[in-house]
């Protein structure tokens, strides 16, 4: 089945990172201010504003990342002692790796960021860049440490504020993340903070609040990248709630702003698949995996091929996941969560369980709990699995794959026990997965 959930779909493409001081959000933290409205923020004091990174690099990187990287490389060749340019280059390499699903860039990023810190050990942008790099490699404890170091130097560094929130979310420290996003909003309000508010609102089951915050983020978005990012977040939220027409409208808005936006294209493929538009969905997902062969879209495409009886092409997609995992590990990325989710249904079940246990030892999130529950189930250990399935659904998150997993696990222990969870999965998002939806209907005795 397709395991990409609220965080998972976003997690499958890694963390969006700061460009020496600007950042796109990838997670979210709830607001306590009512009606999805973050509290009013105070402007940074003059001293903090004076520490802000060079916005000319920000503008160039936002406009054309590859051209920006080339310009930064030329800059450090001519000015090898310019710590800020080394920091900007290292962070830009992290962003290139994210956009292309190419972890080979991480070694270059690490080299550039180390050079920056050798020149200026307390450079806030270099420290924030190291936080972004650690997060991209899924080392969230290290990301948090670097973010805190950057903020000790410059409490208003947007990239560090963003990475701190993301790391806390990915470590499962949701209460601390909520406090961190309130601090970020007070210091550097904008799209990154609003999307973080939205994400953990959704984690706690407040879908309406998450949608309100994302709509506010949309009104704040100005650049094509921000417009596309927020529209894609709205599209993903709508898809997870089974609102396929709305999801497609938001995808269209994202692709108008940024025609090459792969998360929007992937979401459109998922929404089309859920509506039974299989050929169009396959075309979208093939375009995605050609440029970014990550486990999430590879599994989604493989399951679509499988659903229409093309098992050879399905196996080809699943086989590519192993290649990505080997590449990721070779460049310092921890892909255990992705490995567990994909291998449980489409690979080595024992390896899936090892990977899921390893990830659970590092961080206790709803997504790692769900992955471990499902890996235990496919290995015939349902009584142990139930504990983790309950943890995954314990925050109130409305995710059909979580509901489906718990329903199957409960049903394995008692035939009637899981029916409510299976119905909830199909009621919420009947197109959450071709394989999972079919199995849920079979267990319920419901005809397609």
N, C-alpha and C positions, 0 to 999 in steps of 0.2 A: 504494500500500500504506500501511499504518499504520506510521509510523516511530517511534511513541512507545516509548522503551525505558526501562531502569531510571531513568536520570537524566531522560530526555526527558519522560516522563509527568509527573514532578514539575516539570521545568523548564518545561513548557508552561503551568503555573499560577504561575510565578515563585517567588521565594524567600519562605518564611514569615519574618515579621519580628518583632523584639522589641517588646514593649509597655513602653517605658521601662525595661526591665530584664529582662523575661521573654521567652522566644522559643520558637517551635516549630521543630524542625529540618526541613531539607529535603534535606540531603545526608547524607554519612556518611564517616567515616574509620576505618580498621582499628585494632583493638587488638592490641598485642603481648603481652597478658597471658594468653592461653590460654583455650580453651573459651568464647570470646566474652565474657569477663568483664572489664570495664574495671577498672583498678587502683583501690584504695581512695583516697579523696580526703580531703584535710585541710580542715577548716573554715576559712573566711576569717578573718583576724584582726579584732579589734574595730574597728580603724580602717576597714577595708574594709566591714564590715557597716554602719558608721555612714554610709557614702557611698551605701548602697543607695537606689534610687528609692522614692518614696512608694507603698507597696503598695496603698493604698486605690484609687488610679487603676488599678493593675494588676487588682484584683479587679473593678472596674466594667467595664473594657474587656473582660475575659475573659467576663464574664456577658452583656454586651449592647454590642456595639461601637458601634452607632448611638447608643444612649443615652449611652454614654461620650463619644463625640465631641461630642454636644450639650452635655454637662456641661462638657467642656473648653473649648468655644467660649464658653460663658457665663463660665467662670472667667477666660479671658484678656481678655474684654471688661471684667470688673470689676477684674482685676489685670493690666494690660497689661505690667507689668515682671516677671512671674513666668516666668523662663526655663524652669523645669522643666515648667510646664504647656504652654508653647509647644512644647517638645521632645516631650512626650507627645502633643500634638495632631498635630504633624507626622508622628510615627511611626504614629499611628492612621490618618491619611489614607493612608499607604502600605499599611496592612493593608486598608483599605476598597477601595483600587484592586485589590489582589490578589484579594480575595474576589469582587469584582464584574467582574473583567476590564475595569476602567474606568480607563485611564491618565490621564484628565482630572484625576483626583485628585492626580497627582504635582506639578502646578504649585502647588496649595494646600499640599501637604506641604513642598515646597521653600521656599515663602514662610514657613511657620511655623518651620521648622528654622533658616532664616537669621535670623529674628527672635530665636530663642533664642540663637544664637551671637553676635548683635550685643549682646545683653544680658549674656551670659556666655561669652566666647570659648573657655574651657576646660571647658564643660559636657559631661560624658561622655555623658549621654543624648542630647544634641543631636548630638554627633559620631557616636554609634552610630546615631541616626536617619538621618543623612546616609549612613552606610554601607549601611543597609537600603534607602534610596531609590536609591542608585547601583546596588545589586545588582538591585533590581526593574527598573531601566532597562537591565540587562545591561551595565553599565559596571563590570566586576569589578575592574579595576585601581584605579579610584577608590574602590570599596567597600573594598578592602584598605587603601588609604591612610587612609581615615577610621576604619576599625576599629582600625588601629594607633595613630592619634592618641587615640582614646577610651581604649584600653588603657594608653597612657602616663599618662593622668590617673587611671584607675581600672582596675587589672589584673583586677578581679573583676566587671566589667560583663558580664552574661550575653549581652545582645544583641550587644555588640561581639565577644565571644569566638565567638559563633555566626556572625556575619557574616564574621569572619576565616577561619574554616574553610571556609565556603561559597565565599568568593571564591577561596581557594587551590584548592579542588576545581575550580571553574569555569574557572580559568586553566590547569588541567592540572598544577599543582604538587602532585602526590599525596604525595610524601614530606614536603614541608613541611606539608601539610594534616594528615598523620598526627601530626606533632610538635605542631601547633597543637591538635588535639583532645585529645592527652594533657595539654597544659597546661590546656585548658578543663575537663577532667575533674578535674584536681587542684584547680582553683579553684572551679568551680561545677558539680558533678555533677548529673545528672538526665536527663530525657527528651531534651532537645536533644543532649546528648553521646552518649547511647546510639544515637540514630538516625543520628548521623554515623558512629559506629563501624560500624554496620551497612551503611551505603551503600557505603563504599569497600571493605569486606570483599567485598561483592557485585561491585564493579568488578574486584576481583582474582580473581573466580571462586569465592570462599568463600561459597557460598550457605548452607551449614549454619551457618557462623559468623554470618552476617548474621541468620539466623532466630533463633539463640540470643540475640543482642543485642537484637533487637526484642522477643522475649518478655520479656527482663529490663526493657525499657522499658515494656512493658505492665503489669508488676507495679508500676512506679514511677508510672504515670499515675494521677492522682486526679480532675482536672477532666473534665467531659464532652468538652471540646475536645481534651485530651490523649489521652483514651481513644479517641476517634474517629480522631485523627491516627495513633496507633500501629497501631490495627486496620486502617486504610486502608493503611499502609505494609506490613503483613503481607499484606494482600489483594493488593496490587500485586506484591509479591515472589512470591507463589504463582501469580498469573496469568502472570508472565514465565517461570515454570518449568513451565507447562502444567498446574498443579494447580488445576483450575477449581472443584471442589467445595470445596476448602479456601479458595480465594479468595472464594467466595460466602459461606462461613461468617463470614469476617472482615469482609466488607462488611456483613453483617447486624449484627454487633456494633458496627461503626462507626455505622451508621444508627440503631441503638437509642440510642446515646449522643448522637448529633447527627443528627436526621432530615433536616436540610437540607444535610448534608455532600456537596458536589458531587464532590470526588475519589472518594469512596466510591461514589457513584451512577455515575460514569463507569466505575470499575473493574468494578462489577457489570454494566454494559452490555457491557463487553468480554468478561467471563467468560461471560455469557449468549450472546453472539454466537459465542464459541468452541465452545459446547455445541450450537449450531444453533438456539437459541431466539431467532430473528431478530426477531420482533415485539416481544418483551419487551425485547430489546437496543435496538431502535430507540426504543422508548418512553423508556428510561432516558437514552439519549444526546440525544434531543430535549429532555428536561427540563434536561439540562446546558447545551446550547448556547443554549437560550432565556434562561438567566440568565448564562451565561459563554461567549460565542462565541469560544473560543480555537482556534487551528489544529489542535491534537491531536484534540479531540473532533469538530470539524467534518469532518476527514478521515475519522475512524472512522465517523461517521454517513453521510457521502457514499459510502464504500465499501460499507456495508451496503445502501444504496439501489441502488447499482450492481449488487451481487451478485444482487439480486432483480429486476433489469431496469428499475428506475425511474431512467433516466438523467437525466430532467429535474430530479428532486429532488436527485440526486447533484450535478449541475452547480450547483444553487442553493447547496448547502453549500460547494462549492469556491470559488464566487464570493464568498462572505462572508469568506473568508480574506483576500482583497485589501482589503476594507473594514477589517478589523481591523488589517492591516499599516499602512495609511495612518493610521489613528487612533493606533496605537502610535508611529509615527515623529513625528507631529505633537506628541506629548507627551514626546519625548525618549527613547523606548525604542528600543533596537537589536534589531529582530526578524529579523536575517539568518539565524540558525539555523532558526527556524520557517519563514521564507520558502523557504529552500533545500530543506528536507524536503518541504514541501507542493508547491512549484512543480515539483520534479523529476518527479513523477508526475501532477500535476493542474494544471499551469500552463505558464508560459514557461520552457523548459529552459535557455535562455541566461541568463535572470535567475536561475535556480536556481544556475547555476555561478558567476555573479558574487557572489551572496550567500554561497555556501559558501566561495569563495576569501577574501572579506572577513573572514569569521568565523575562518578558519584563520590569517589573518595576525594576528589579535588573541589567539587562544588555541588551544593544541594539546591538546585533550581527545580522548577516544575518540569522543565524539559529534560533534565538529566533523570529525574524520577520517572518520567514517562518512558524514556529510552530503556532504563533498567527494568521497569515493569514488563515491557514488551519482550525484551531479551530473555528475561526469566521465563515468561510464558512460552516462547517458542522452544525453550529448552525443557519444557514440562514441569516447571516449578511454580505452579500457579498460586499456591498458598503463600509462598514468599513474595510473589509478584504483587499480590493484592495490596500489601502495605505500601508499595511505591506507587501503585495506581491511585490509591487514595490520596497520597501526598500530591500527585500531579494535579488532581482535580480539587485539591483542598483550598486553593485561594479563590475559587469561584470563576476561574478563567473559562470562557466559553469556546472550546476548541473541539471540533468534531472528532479529530483523531484521538485526543485524550479520552473522550467519551467512548469511542469505539473500543479502544484498548481495554478500558476498565470493563466494558460490557462483555467482551470476549473472555476476559479473565474471570469475572464473576460467573459467567455462564459455564465455564469449565469446572467450577467448584459446585455449582448448583444450577441446573438447567433454567430455572425461572429467575434466578437472582439478577442476571445481567440484562434482562429485557428492557428495563427502563432506560439504561444507559445506551443500549443499541438504538432504541427509538429516538433518544435525545440526539444522538449523532446524526441520524438521518433527517430528523426534523430541523436541526440547525443548518446543516450543510450537506444535502444529499449527494453532492458531487465532490466530496472531500477527497475521494480516491476511487478509481475504478474497481480495484481489487477489494478494498476495505468496504465500500458500499455494497458490493455484490455479496460479500460474506455476511455483512450485517443483515441484509434482507434474507439470506438463506437461513440464518439462525432464528430470525423472527418468523419465518414462513411466509414472507411477503413476496409477491411476484414483482419483477422489475417493472 
